[in-house]
Amino acid sequence: MSALRSRRNFLKAGFLSSAVFLMDGCNLFGVTTPMQTLGLMHKDLFPHAQELGIKTTSYMQIVFNHFRISDADKTFLKNGVKWLNEESITQYKQEYAKLSSKQRQNILATVTKTEWGDSFVYNVMNYMFEAMLGDPIYGGNNHEAGWKWLQFQGGKPSPKQAYM
Protein backbone atom coordinates (compact mmCIF):
# COMPACT_ATOMS: atom_id res chain seq x y z
CA MET A 1 0.00 0.00 0.00
CA SER A 2 1.38 3.43 -0.87
CA ALA A 3 2.36 5.88 1.85
CA LEU A 4 -0.32 8.35 0.69
CA ARG A 5 -3.07 5.73 0.91
CA SER A 6 -1.77 4.66 4.31
CA ARG A 7 -1.98 8.24 5.60
CA ARG A 8 -5.50 8.64 4.19
CA ASN A 9 -6.65 5.49 5.96
CA PHE A 10 -5.02 6.65 9.20
CA LEU A 11 -6.71 10.06 9.02
CA LYS A 12 -10.07 8.53 8.12
CA ALA A 13 -9.85 6.08 11.03
CA GLY A 14 -8.87 8.88 13.40
CA PHE A 15 -11.83 10.98 12.28
CA LEU A 16 -14.30 8.13 12.74
CA SER A 17 -13.15 7.32 16.27
CA SER A 18 -12.59 10.92 17.41
CA ALA A 19 -14.81 13.36 19.27
CA VAL A 20 -18.56 13.59 18.83
CA PHE A 21 -20.04 17.05 19.31
CA LEU A 22 -23.33 17.04 21.18
CA MET A 23 -25.87 19.74 20.45
CA ASP A 24 -28.76 21.00 22.56
CA GLY A 25 -30.83 22.74 19.93
CA CYS A 26 -28.46 25.22 18.30
CA ASN A 27 -25.96 25.25 21.18
CA LEU A 28 -22.96 23.03 21.80
CA PHE A 29 -23.85 20.96 24.87
CA GLY A 30 -20.78 18.77 25.21
CA VAL A 31 -18.22 16.54 23.58
CA THR A 32 -17.73 12.80 23.96
CA THR A 33 -15.92 10.03 22.16
CA PRO A 34 -17.46 6.89 20.68
CA MET A 35 -15.18 4.77 22.88
CA GLN A 36 -16.38 6.45 26.08
CA THR A 37 -20.04 5.92 25.23
CA LEU A 38 -19.61 2.43 23.73
CA GLY A 39 -17.59 1.25 26.73
CA LEU A 40 -20.36 2.33 29.05
CA MET A 41 -23.01 0.82 26.77
CA HIS A 42 -21.17 -2.51 26.89
CA LYS A 43 -21.19 -2.34 30.67
CA ASP A 44 -24.91 -1.50 30.67
CA LEU A 45 -25.87 -4.16 28.12
CA PHE A 46 -23.75 -6.98 29.52
CA PRO A 47 -22.07 -6.17 32.84
CA HIS A 48 -20.80 -9.72 33.23
CA ALA A 49 -18.33 -9.15 30.36
CA GLN A 50 -16.48 -6.64 32.53
CA GLU A 51 -16.39 -9.08 35.44
CA LEU A 52 -14.90 -11.72 33.14
CA GLY A 53 -12.19 -9.30 32.02
CA ILE A 54 -13.37 -9.20 28.41
CA LYS A 55 -12.17 -6.03 26.70
CA THR A 56 -15.08 -5.07 24.48
CA THR A 57 -14.02 -1.42 24.29
CA SER A 58 -10.56 -2.19 22.94
CA TYR A 59 -12.19 -4.50 20.41
CA MET A 60 -14.38 -1.58 19.26
CA GLN A 61 -11.20 0.44 18.68
CA ILE A 62 -10.07 -2.32 16.32
CA VAL A 63 -13.46 -2.17 14.58
CA PHE A 64 -13.20 1.61 14.08
CA ASN A 65 -9.70 1.31 12.66
CA HIS A 66 -10.03 -1.78 10.49
CA PHE A 67 -10.21 -1.46 6.71
CA ARG A 68 -12.57 -4.45 6.37
CA ILE A 69 -15.32 -2.66 8.33
CA SER A 70 -17.17 -0.38 5.91
CA ASP A 71 -17.11 3.38 6.33
CA ALA A 72 -20.92 3.27 6.38
CA ASP A 73 -20.86 0.92 9.39
CA LYS A 74 -18.31 3.07 11.19
CA THR A 75 -20.32 6.21 10.47
CA PHE A 76 -23.53 4.56 11.69
CA LEU A 77 -21.83 3.61 14.98
CA LYS A 78 -20.52 7.14 15.44
CA ASN A 79 -23.91 8.63 14.59
CA GLY A 80 -25.58 6.18 16.97
CA VAL A 81 -23.33 7.43 19.76
CA LYS A 82 -24.32 11.00 18.87
CA TRP A 83 -28.05 10.19 18.73
CA LEU A 84 -27.92 8.22 22.00
CA ASN A 85 -26.27 11.17 23.72
CA GLU A 86 -28.74 13.62 22.19
CA GLU A 87 -31.63 11.52 23.53
CA SER A 88 -29.92 11.55 26.92
CA ILE A 89 -29.63 15.34 26.77
CA THR A 90 -33.28 15.66 25.74
CA GLN A 91 -34.52 13.49 28.60
CA TYR A 92 -32.05 14.25 31.40
CA LYS A 93 -30.06 17.34 30.33
CA GLN A 94 -26.84 15.29 30.61
CA GLU A 95 -24.76 13.20 28.28
CA TYR A 96 -25.04 9.41 28.55
CA ALA A 97 -21.78 8.95 30.48
CA LYS A 98 -22.96 11.29 33.26
CA LEU A 99 -26.25 9.51 33.90
CA SER A 100 -26.98 7.04 36.68
CA SER A 101 -27.17 3.37 35.76
CA LYS A 102 -30.98 3.46 35.98
CA GLN A 103 -31.19 6.53 33.72
CA ARG A 104 -28.90 4.87 31.15
CA GLN A 105 -31.14 1.79 31.16
CA ASN A 106 -34.15 4.07 30.57
CA ILE A 107 -32.37 5.73 27.63
CA LEU A 108 -31.53 2.34 26.11
CA ALA A 109 -35.15 1.22 26.54
CA THR A 110 -36.35 4.44 24.88
CA VAL A 111 -34.02 4.37 21.89
CA THR A 112 -34.61 0.69 21.13
CA LYS A 113 -38.22 1.60 20.40
CA THR A 114 -36.98 3.62 17.41
CA GLU A 115 -35.72 2.15 14.15
CA TRP A 116 -32.27 3.75 14.41
CA GLY A 117 -31.94 2.87 18.11
CA ASP A 118 -32.92 -0.76 17.61
CA SER A 119 -30.40 -1.10 14.76
CA PHE A 120 -27.70 0.74 16.69
CA VAL A 121 -28.02 -1.37 19.86
CA TYR A 122 -28.22 -4.53 17.73
CA ASN A 123 -24.95 -3.60 15.97
CA VAL A 124 -23.22 -2.71 19.23
CA MET A 125 -24.31 -6.03 20.76
CA ASN A 126 -23.07 -7.95 17.71
CA TYR A 127 -19.60 -6.41 18.09
CA MET A 128 -19.73 -7.00 21.83
CA PHE A 129 -20.45 -10.70 21.31
CA GLU A 130 -17.68 -10.92 18.71
CA ALA A 131 -15.30 -9.51 21.34
CA MET A 132 -16.55 -11.90 24.01
CA LEU A 133 -16.63 -15.05 21.91
CA GLY A 134 -13.94 -14.56 19.27
CA ASP A 135 -10.49 -16.04 19.39
CA PRO A 136 -8.33 -14.23 21.98
CA ILE A 137 -5.94 -13.23 19.19
CA TYR A 138 -8.46 -10.50 18.30
CA GLY A 139 -8.01 -8.76 21.63
CA GLY A 140 -11.40 -9.03 23.31
CA ASN A 141 -11.70 -12.52 24.78
CA ASN A 142 -8.78 -12.27 27.23
CA HIS A 143 -7.49 -15.60 28.47
CA GLU A 144 -10.45 -17.29 26.74
CA ALA A 145 -12.73 -15.85 29.48
CA GLY A 146 -15.83 -15.85 27.28
CA TRP A 147 -15.21 -19.42 26.23
CA LYS A 148 -14.63 -20.55 29.81
CA TRP A 149 -17.81 -18.80 30.92
CA LEU A 150 -19.78 -20.79 28.33
CA GLN A 151 -17.69 -23.92 28.90
CA PHE A 152 -16.75 -23.85 25.22
CA GLN A 153 -13.58 -25.28 23.74
CA GLY A 154 -12.26 -22.94 21.05
CA GLY A 155 -11.23 -24.21 17.65
CA LYS A 156 -7.82 -25.75 17.32
CA PRO A 157 -5.41 -24.87 16.05
CA SER A 158 -5.80 -21.23 17.03
CA PRO A 159 -4.96 -18.65 14.37
CA LYS A 160 -1.33 -17.53 14.35
CA GLN A 161 -2.26 -13.97 13.40
CA ALA A 162 -5.42 -11.88 13.45
CA TYR A 163 -7.38 -11.83 10.21
CA MET A 164 -9.18 -8.67 11.23
C-alpha positions in Angstrom: 0.0 0.0 0.0 1.4 3.4 -0.9 2.4 5.9 1.8 -0.3 8.4 0.7 -3.1 5.7 0.9 -1.8 4.7 4.3 -2.0 8.2 5.6 -5.5 8.6 4.2 -6.7 5.5 6.0 -5.0 6.6 9.2 -6.7 10.1 9.0 -10.1 8.5 8.1 -9.9 6.1 11.0 -8.9 8.9 13.4 -11.8 11.0 12.3 -14.3 8.1 12.7 -13.2 7.3 16.3 -12.6 10.9 17.4 -14.8 13.4 19.3 -18.6 13.6 18.8 -20.0 17.1 19.3 -23.3 17.0 21.2 -25.9 19.7 20.4 -28.8 21.0 22.6 -30.8 22.7 19.9 -28.5 25.2 18.3 -26.0 25.3 21.2 -23.0 23.0 21.8 -23.8 21.0 24.9 -20.8 18.8 25.2 -18.2 16.5 23.6 -17.7 12.8 24.0 -15.9 10.0 22.2 -17.5 6.9 20.7 -15.2 4.8 22.9 -16.4 6.4 26.1 -20.0 5.9 25.2 -19.6 2.4 23.7 -17.6 1.2 26.7 -20.4 2.3 29.1 -23.0 0.8 26.8 -21.2 -2.5 26.9 -21.2 -2.3 30.7 -24.9 -1.5 30.7 -25.9 -4.2 28.1 -23.8 -7.0 29.5 -22.1 -6.2 32.8 -20.8 -9.7 33.2 -18.3 -9.2 30.4 -16.5 -6.6 32.5 -16.4 -9.1 35.4 -14.9 -11.7 33.1 -12.2 -9.3 32.0 -13.4 -9.2 28.4 -12.2 -6.0 26.7 -15.1 -5.1 24.5 -14.0 -1.4 24.3 -10.6 -2.2 22.9 -12.2 -4.5 20.4 -14.4 -1.6 19.3 -11.2 0.4 18.7 -10.1 -2.3 16.3 -13.5 -2.2 14.6 -13.2 1.6 14.1 -9.7 1.3 12.7 -10.0 -1.8 10.5 -10.2 -1.5 6.7 -12.6 -4.4 6.4 -15.3 -2.7 8.3 -17.2 -0.4 5.9 -17.1 3.4 6.3 -20.9 3.3 6.4 -20.9 0.9 9.4 -18.3 3.1 11.2 -20.3 6.2 10.5 -23.5 4.6 11.7 -21.8 3.6 15.0 -20.5 7.1 15.4 -23.9 8.6 14.6 -25.6 6.2 17.0 -23.3 7.4 19.8 -24.3 11.0 18.9 -28.1 10.2 18.7 -27.9 8.2 22.0 -26.3 11.2 23.7 -28.7 13.6 22.2 -31.6 11.5 23.5 -29.9 11.6 26.9 -29.6 15.3 26.8 -33.3 15.7 25.7 -34.5 13.5 28.6 -32.1 14.3 31.4 -30.1 17.3 30.3 -26.8 15.3 30.6 -24.8 13.2 28.3 -25.0 9.4 28.5 -21.8 9.0 30.5 -23.0 11.3 33.3 -26.2 9.5 33.9 -27.0 7.0 36.7 -27.2 3.4 35.8 -31.0 3.5 36.0 -31.2 6.5 33.7 -28.9 4.9 31.2 -31.1 1.8 31.2 -34.1 4.1 30.6 -32.4 5.7 27.6 -31.5 2.3 26.1 -35.1 1.2 26.5 -36.4 4.4 24.9 -34.0 4.4 21.9 -34.6 0.7 21.1 -38.2 1.6 20.4 -37.0 3.6 17.4 -35.7 2.2 14.1 -32.3 3.8 14.4 -31.9 2.9 18.1 -32.9 -0.8 17.6 -30.4 -1.1 14.8 -27.7 0.7 16.7 -28.0 -1.4 19.9 -28.2 -4.5 17.7 -25.0 -3.6 16.0 -23.2 -2.7 19.2 -24.3 -6.0 20.8 -23.1 -7.9 17.7 -19.6 -6.4 18.1 -19.7 -7.0 21.8 -20.5 -10.7 21.3 -17.7 -10.9 18.7 -15.3 -9.5 21.3 -16.5 -11.9 24.0 -16.6 -15.0 21.9 -13.9 -14.6 19.3 -10.5 -16.0 19.4 -8.3 -14.2 22.0 -5.9 -13.2 19.2 -8.5 -10.5 18.3 -8.0 -8.8 21.6 -11.4 -9.0 23.3 -11.7 -12.5 24.8 -8.8 -12.3 27.2 -7.5 -15.6 28.5 -10.5 -17.3 26.7 -12.7 -15.9 29.5 -15.8 -15.8 27.3 -15.2 -19.4 26.2 -14.6 -20.6 29.8 -17.8 -18.8 30.9 -19.8 -20.8 28.3 -17.7 -23.9 28.9 -16.7 -23.8 25.2 -13.6 -25.3 23.7 -12.3 -22.9 21.0 -11.2 -24.2 17.7 -7.8 -25.7 17.3 -5.4 -24.9 16.0 -5.8 -21.2 17.0 -5.0 -18.7 14.4 -1.3 -17.5 14.4 -2.3 -14.0 13.4 -5.4 -11.9 13.5 -7.4 -11.8 10.2 -9.2 -8.7 11.2 
